[in-house]
């Protein structure tokens, strides 16, 4: 009698290259083609090959959706025109007059969507909590709470949340848990493995990885929830186009390889900055000095590519430093092969009221580094010359 063959789960690198992918059935093409068509022929009314209209289905988008779902260990993925388009569609699950509990430290665009759009159009109410305080999180839940919405690591101060503990609270109270996994990516952290219900991404960032697309994604592990989101994706219509889907699919194939270099460079840069006399504080999950370093080691594979830095500088001095960078590009966004630097106070989080920014530690002397894949010595040389003005 033949022995049973144990097939182990595929690793993240193999999943990234092959996950959800099939050779093109008509040509055998190894790379999924760009299907630039708005509609598909039907052999009879309502009889087709799984594709009827490109808002509802597109083979290139479907290939990327399968790939991102596989990378996150999810049941299904859904691709959107931007990260905020994905979040807007996801909020449709909440319904009129719902409540959500969200991270205290949340992306400025998400805050704007919650407080300046859906609060008016759908009566959404939001309670912001420190997700590390599980008692406060439980206390914030209400009978109409639809989501516990978490960023980990958070934008921009890199706070962490205990995924397993928060997922358990969600199950206990019958509330869906959502994790924005943009800062980590599935190469570093897979929230669904820890019991979380829904993962959202700005595909623009690490998944795309090359500063050449704008996109978003949702991944879920529950088939019934997937059906509801499939309806909402088609009904709201904010889909990712075929060319961007092609680029996102290409990006995900090299995601684990890139994140190895991003994480190694970021750790080296963070250590270098910790020893610099012009730096007040460095925040990076991979540093032993991070207050949640033990949690990072438990639920992340590497520290990721983002570093938050408080300069020993006033407003004008910080602006002067930001204008001196040569390799780090002063720009919005993050997660690309090239290194970027930003000032959350005036850029990514400018939409938050000043008192909220200050309460969250988003101060004028805070800069956010998206550490790329360049030679790390060149990056530290650029940091040294920029800081020399102080």
C-alpha positions in Angstrom: 0.0 0.0 0.0 1.4 3.4 -1.0 2.3 5.7 1.8 0.3 8.9 2.1 2.2 11.8 0.8 2.2 14.9 3.1 2.1 18.1 1.1 3.2 21.0 3.2 1.7 24.5 2.6 3.6 26.5 0.0 5.9 29.3 1.3 5.3 33.0 0.8 7.8 33.3 -2.0 6.2 30.5 -4.0 2.7 31.8 -3.3 3.7 35.3 -4.5 4.9 33.9 -7.8 2.3 31.3 -8.4 -0.7 32.0 -6.2 -4.0 31.9 -7.9 -2.3 31.9 -11.3 -3.1 29.8 -14.4 -1.6 29.9 -17.9 -3.7 31.7 -20.4 -6.1 29.1 -21.8 -6.1 30.4 -25.4 -2.3 30.9 -25.9 -0.5 29.3 -22.9 1.0 32.6 -22.0 2.8 32.3 -18.7 2.0 35.9 -17.7 -1.6 36.9 -17.5 -2.4 39.2 -20.4 -4.0 42.7 -20.2 -7.6 42.1 -21.2 -8.4 45.6 -22.4 -12.1 45.0 -23.2 -15.3 46.4 -21.8 -17.5 43.5 -22.7 -17.5 39.7 -23.5 -19.4 37.7 -26.2 -22.2 35.4 -25.1 -23.2 32.3 -27.0 -26.8 32.8 -25.9 -28.6 35.3 -23.7 -27.0 34.9 -20.2 -24.7 32.1 -21.4 -21.0 33.1 -21.2 -17.5 31.9 -20.1 -17.7 33.5 -16.7 -17.2 37.1 -18.0 -20.0 39.3 -19.2 -19.1 43.0 -18.5 -15.8 44.4 -17.3 -17.0 46.2 -14.3 -18.3 42.9 -13.0 -15.5 40.6 -14.1 -12.2 41.0 -15.9 -9.6 38.2 -16.3 -6.6 40.4 -15.5 -8.2 41.8 -12.4 -9.4 38.4 -11.4 -5.8 37.1 -11.6 -4.5 39.8 -9.3 -7.5 39.3 -6.9 -6.7 35.5 -6.7 -3.0 36.3 -6.1 -3.6 38.8 -3.3 -6.1 36.5 -1.7 -3.5 33.6 -1.8 -0.8 35.8 -0.4 -3.0 36.8 2.5 -4.2 33.2 3.0 -7.7 34.4 2.3 -10.8 33.0 0.6 -11.3 35.8 -1.9 -9.8 39.1 -2.9 -11.4 42.3 -4.5 -9.4 45.0 -6.3 -10.4 48.6 -6.4 -9.3 51.9 -8.0 -7.6 53.1 -4.8 -7.2 52.1 -1.2 -9.9 54.6 -0.2 -12.2 53.2 -2.9 -11.7 49.8 -1.2 -12.5 51.3 2.2 -15.5 53.1 0.9 -17.0 49.9 -0.5 -16.2 48.1 2.7 -18.1 50.7 4.8 -21.2 49.8 2.8 -21.3 46.6 4.8 -21.9 48.8 7.9 -25.2 50.3 6.9 -26.9 53.6 7.9 -26.3 54.8 11.4 -23.6 52.3 12.2 -20.7 52.7 14.6 -17.1 51.6 14.3 -14.2 51.4 16.8 -11.0 52.5 15.0 -7.4 52.9 15.9 -6.4 56.1 17.5 -3.6 56.4 15.1 -5.2 56.1 11.7 -4.3 57.2 8.1 -5.5 60.7 7.4 -7.5 59.6 4.4 -9.4 57.0 6.4 -10.1 59.6 9.1 -11.4 62.0 6.4 -13.6 59.3 4.9 -15.0 58.3 8.4 -15.6 61.8 9.8 -16.1 64.1 6.8 -17.9 61.9 4.4 -19.7 58.9 5.9 -20.6 60.7 9.1 -22.8 63.0 6.9 -23.9 60.6 4.2 -24.6 57.6 6.3 -24.7 58.7 9.9 -21.5 56.8 10.7 -20.1 57.4 14.2 -16.5 56.5 15.2 -14.8 55.9 18.5 -11.0 56.1 18.4 -9.1 54.0 20.9 -5.5 52.9 21.5 -5.9 49.3 20.3 -3.2 48.2 22.8 -5.7 49.0 25.6 -8.0 46.0 25.2 -10.3 47.1 28.1 -10.8 50.5 26.4 -11.5 48.8 23.1 -14.2 46.6 24.7 -15.7 49.6 26.5 -16.0 51.5 23.2 -18.1 48.8 21.6 -21.8 49.6 21.2 -24.8 47.6 20.1 -24.6 49.1 16.6 -20.8 48.6 16.2 -20.1 47.1 12.8 -16.3 47.0 12.7 -13.3 47.1 14.9 -10.9 48.9 12.4 -7.2 48.6 13.1 -3.9 49.7 11.6 -0.9 47.7 12.6 1.8 49.0 12.2 -0.1 52.3 12.3 0.4 55.3 10.2 2.6 57.2 11.0 3.8 56.4 14.5 4.1 52.6 14.0 2.0 51.5 17.0 1.1 47.8 17.0 -2.1 46.0 17.8 -2.4 42.4 19.1 -4.2 40.7 16.2 -5.2 37.5 18.0 -6.5 39.4 21.0 -8.6 41.9 19.0 -9.9 39.1 16.7 -11.1 37.2 19.8 -12.9 40.3 21.1 -14.6 40.7 17.7 -15.8 37.1 17.7 -16.9 37.4 21.3 -19.0 40.5 20.5 -20.1 39.5 17.0 -18.3 42.4 15.4 -16.2 42.2 12.2 -12.5 42.9 12.6 -10.7 44.9 9.8 -7.0 45.3 9.6 -5.3 47.8 7.3 -2.2 45.8 6.4 -0.7 48.4 4.1 2.4 49.2 6.2 3.3 45.5 6.6 2.1 43.7 3.5 1.4 40.0 3.4 5.1 39.4 3.1 5.6 40.6 6.7 2.2 40.0 8.3 -1.0 38.0 7.5 -3.8 39.1 9.8 -6.3 36.5 8.6 -4.0 33.8 10.1 -4.6 35.4 13.5 -8.4 35.3 13.2 -9.1 38.7 11.7 -12.1 38.8 9.3 -11.1 41.4 6.7 -7.8 42.8 5.4 -7.6 46.0 3.4 -4.6 47.4 1.4 -3.5 50.4 -0.5 -2.1 48.4 -3.4 -0.4 51.6 -4.4 2.2 51.0 -1.7 4.2 47.8 -1.1 2.0 45.4 -3.2 2.6 47.5 -6.3 5.9 48.6 -5.1 7.1 50.8 -7.9 5.2 54.2 -7.6 3.5 53.5 -10.9 -0.1 52.6 -10.0 -2.9 53.6 -7.6 -5.1 50.8 -6.3 -6.7 49.1 -3.3 -7.7 45.6 -2.3 -9.9 43.8 0.2 -9.3 40.1 1.3 -11.7 38.0 3.3 -11.6 34.5 4.7 -15.4 33.8 4.9 -17.2 32.7 1.7 -20.5 34.4 2.7 -18.7 37.7 3.4 -17.0 37.3 0.0 -20.4 37.1 -1.7 -21.5 40.3 -0.1 -18.4 42.1 -1.1 -18.6 40.8 -4.7 -22.0 42.3 -4.9 -20.8 45.6 -3.4 -17.8 45.8 -5.7 -20.0 45.4 -8.8 -22.7 47.7 -7.4 -20.4 50.6 -6.4 -18.2 50.2 -9.4 -14.9 51.5 -8.1 -12.9 48.7 -9.7 -9.2 48.4 -10.6 -8.5 48.8 -14.3 -6.9 46.0 -16.3 -3.5 47.7 -16.8 -3.1 48.6 -13.1 -4.2 45.0 -12.3 -1.4 43.7 -14.6 1.2 45.9 -12.8 -0.2 45.0 -9.3 0.1 41.3 -10.3 3.7 41.8 -11.4 4.4 43.7 -8.2 3.1 40.9 -5.9 5.4 38.4 -7.6 8.5 40.1 -6.2 6.9 41.3 -2.9 8.6 38.9 -0.5 12.0 39.5 -2.1 11.5 43.3 -1.9 10.3 43.2 1.7 13.4 41.3 2.8 15.6 44.2 1.5 13.2 46.9 2.7 13.2 45.4 6.2 17.0 44.9 6.3 17.6 48.4 5.1 15.0 49.9 7.5 16.6 48.1 10.5 20.0 49.3 9.5 18.8 52.9 9.0 16.8 52.8 12.3 19.9 51.6 14.3 22.0 54.3 12.6 19.5 57.0 13.5 19.2 55.9 17.1 22.9 56.7 17.5 22.7 60.1 15.9 23.0 63.1 18.1 20.4 65.2 16.1 17.7 62.6 16.6 15.3 62.7 19.5 13.6 59.4 19.0 13.3 56.5 16.5 10.2 54.3 16.2 10.7 51.0 14.3 9.1 47.6 15.3 12.3 45.8 14.6 14.2 47.8 17.2 14.5 46.4 20.8 13.6 50.0 21.9 10.1 49.8 20.4 7.7 49.3 23.3 5.9 46.5 21.5 9.0 44.8 20.1 8.0 41.4 21.6 4.6 41.6 19.8 6.3 42.5 16.6 8.5 39.4 16.9 5.4 37.3 17.5 3.1 38.4 14.7 5.4 39.9 12.0 8.1 38.4 9.9 10.6 41.3 9.9 10.0 44.9 10.8 8.9 46.2 7.5 10.3 49.2 5.6 8.8 52.2 7.5 10.6 54.2 10.1 9.3 57.2 12.2 11.8 59.7 13.4 11.5 62.7 15.7 14.2 65.3 15.0 15.8 67.6 17.6 14.4 70.5 15.5 11.8 73.2 15.4 9.3 73.6 12.5 11.6 75.7 10.3 14.6 73.4 10.9 12.6 70.3 10.1 11.5 71.9 6.8 15.1 72.8 6.0 16.2 69.2 6.6 13.4 67.9 4.4 14.5 70.1 1.5 18.1 68.8 1.6 17.5 65.2 0.8 19.0 63.9 -2.4 18.2 60.2 -2.5 15.2 60.2 -0.2 12.5 61.9 -2.3 10.2 64.3 -0.5 6.8 62.9 -1.6 3.5 61.5 -0.6 3.1 57.7 -0.6 5.4 54.9 0.6 6.4 51.3 0.0 8.2 51.7 -3.3 11.7 50.6 -4.4 13.0 54.1 -4.1 13.2 55.7 -0.6 10.7 58.4 0.2 10.5 60.9 3.1 7.4 62.8 4.3 6.2 65.1 7.0 2.9 63.7 8.2 2.0 67.1 9.9 1.7 68.8 6.5 1.2 65.8 4.2 -0.4 62.5 4.9 -2.2 63.6 8.1 -2.9 67.3 7.3 -6.7 66.6 7.2 -6.8 65.8 10.9 -7.5 68.7 13.2 -4.3 70.1 14.9 -5.3 68.9 18.4 -5.9 65.4 17.1 -2.5 65.4 15.4 -0.8 66.5 18.5 -2.7 64.0 20.6 -1.5 61.2 18.3 2.1 62.3 18.4 2.0 63.7 14.9 4.2 66.8 15.5 6.0 69.1 13.1 9.4 67.5 13.9 8.1 64.0 13.0 9.3 62.7 9.7 8.3 59.4 8.1 10.9 57.4 6.1 9.9 54.8 3.6 13.2 53.0 3.3 13.8 51.6 -0.2 16.0 48.9 -1.6 19.1 51.1 -2.4 22.5 50.5 -0.9 22.0 51.3 2.8 25.4 53.2 3.0 24.1 55.6 0.4 20.9 56.1 2.4 22.7 56.8 5.6 25.1 59.2 3.7 22.0 61.1 2.5 20.6 61.2 6.0 23.9 62.5 7.3 24.1 65.4 4.9 20.5 66.3 5.4 20.8 66.3 9.2 24.1 68.3 9.0 22.1 71.6 8.8 20.9 71.2 12.4 
